[in-house]
């Protein structure tokens, strides 16, 4: 009986030793993983990190017509390439990144690229950050996240350009879409650039000297009627481009600008002149 008990004690000691060894090995592995550099495919707060290919970044900024007068904000800026590319074009740019290691990597990359004076980064949550001052907003997020951001985006200043890598905003149709080929520097599965321009809100009734203009708005698309005396004519081809408006009434093309509670511009076609409406 003593011998049998001794064997059991030895087995127990061996099992404890194995558990401790395995635990130590796992801890060392976890420490190594925690201290490792960011890697493509790593899990983040809302999405995995999958950087946009440079050719796609270039096309996104081309669609947005980024100039040195712009302030570009990238939501989920990863290694900083979109922000850095914007800064290289002379724009002031900022990236918002939740992962602290990617945040640190992006800052290092901006310094290496020599654009740290124009490319800044914030370690934060895009859903708790203020990006309302951007003139151009860039992102590579899942459609569900785009939709979560959409109400905030639609409240941004009319004319703000929004560019997304591949993913859309459901029934808010993009103003422009571009496919980027392998020869342009995009060989992966995410090679579509989409552009939206935040539209001014013009839905409602507008008074003209000779009648009334009633506008119905769905994002940038417009419909409605023009009431002149006893005659009602539907609007056609109506749309917004930021604060710029255009629509047709019969053969007459109306173009103009939103200035607060005033629409003003010119019309052309069978006749030409200026028009103005207020609400």
Secondary structure as the mmCIF struct_conf table of DSSP 4:
data_model
#
loop_
_struct_conf.conf_type_id
_struct_conf.id
_struct_conf.beg_label_comp_id
_struct_conf.beg_label_asym_id
_struct_conf.beg_label_seq_id
_struct_conf.end_label_comp_id
_struct_conf.end_label_asym_id
_struct_conf.end_label_seq_id
HELX_RH_AL_P HELX_RH_AL_P1 UNK A 2 UNK A 35
BEND BEND1 UNK A 36 UNK A 36
HELX_LH_PP_P HELX_LH_PP_P1 UNK A 37 UNK A 38
TURN_TY1_P TURN_TY1_P1 UNK A 40 UNK A 41
STRN STRN1 UNK A 43 UNK A 43
BEND BEND2 UNK A 45 UNK A 47
STRN STRN2 UNK A 48 UNK A 48
HELX_LH_PP_P HELX_LH_PP_P2 UNK A 51 UNK A 53
HELX_RH_AL_P HELX_RH_AL_P2 UNK A 54 UNK A 63
TURN_TY1_P TURN_TY1_P2 UNK A 64 UNK A 65
TURN_TY1_P TURN_TY1_P3 UNK A 68 UNK A 69
STRN STRN3 UNK A 71 UNK A 75
BEND BEND3 UNK A 76 UNK A 76
TURN_TY1_P TURN_TY1_P4 UNK A 78 UNK A 79
BEND BEND4 UNK A 80 UNK A 80
HELX_RH_AL_P HELX_RH_AL_P3 UNK A 81 UNK A 88
TURN_TY1_P TURN_TY1_P5 UNK A 89 UNK A 90
STRN STRN4 UNK A 92 UNK A 97
BEND BEND5 UNK A 98 UNK A 98
HELX_RH_AL_P HELX_RH_AL_P4 UNK A 100 UNK A 113
TURN_TY1_P TURN_TY1_P6 UNK A 114 UNK A 114
TURN_TY1_P TURN_TY1_P7 UNK A 116 UNK A 118
STRN STRN5 UNK A 119 UNK A 123
BEND BEND6 UNK A 124 UNK A 124
HELX_RH_3T_P HELX_RH_3T_P1 UNK A 126 UNK A 128
BEND BEND7 UNK A 129 UNK A 129
TURN_TY1_P TURN_TY1_P8 UNK A 132 UNK A 133
BEND BEND8 UNK A 135 UNK A 135
STRN STRN6 UNK A 136 UNK A 139
HELX_RH_AL_P HELX_RH_AL_P5 UNK A 143 UNK A 154
TURN_TY1_P TURN_TY1_P9 UNK A 155 UNK A 155
BEND BEND9 UNK A 156 UNK A 156
HELX_LH_PP_P HELX_LH_PP_P3 UNK A 157 UNK A 157
TURN_TY1_P TURN_TY1_P10 UNK A 158 UNK A 159
STRN STRN7 UNK A 161 UNK A 165
BEND BEND10 UNK A 166 UNK A 166
STRN STRN8 UNK A 169 UNK A 169
TURN_TY1_P TURN_TY1_P11 UNK A 170 UNK A 171
STRN STRN9 UNK A 172 UNK A 172
BEND BEND11 UNK A 175 UNK A 175
STRN STRN10 UNK A 176 UNK A 179
HELX_RH_3T_P HELX_RH_3T_P2 UNK A 182 UNK A 184
TURN_TY1_P TURN_TY1_P12 UNK A 185 UNK A 185
BEND BEND12 UNK A 188 UNK A 189
STRN STRN11 UNK A 192 UNK A 197
HELX_LH_PP_P HELX_LH_PP_P4 UNK A 198 UNK A 200
STRN STRN12 UNK A 204 UNK A 208
TURN_TY1_P TURN_TY1_P13 UNK A 209 UNK A 210
STRN STRN13 UNK A 211 UNK A 218
TURN_TY1_P TURN_TY1_P14 UNK A 219 UNK A 220
STRN STRN14 UNK A 221 UNK A 228
TURN_TY1_P TURN_TY1_P15 UNK A 229 UNK A 230
STRN STRN15 UNK A 231 UNK A 241
TURN_TY1_P TURN_TY1_P16 UNK A 242 UNK A 243
STRN STRN16 UNK A 244 UNK A 249
TURN_TY1_P TURN_TY1_P17 UNK A 250 UNK A 251
STRN STRN17 UNK A 252 UNK A 259
TURN_TY1_P TURN_TY1_P18 UNK A 260 UNK A 261
STRN STRN18 UNK A 262 UNK A 268
BEND BEND13 UNK A 269 UNK A 271
STRN STRN19 UNK A 273 UNK A 278
#
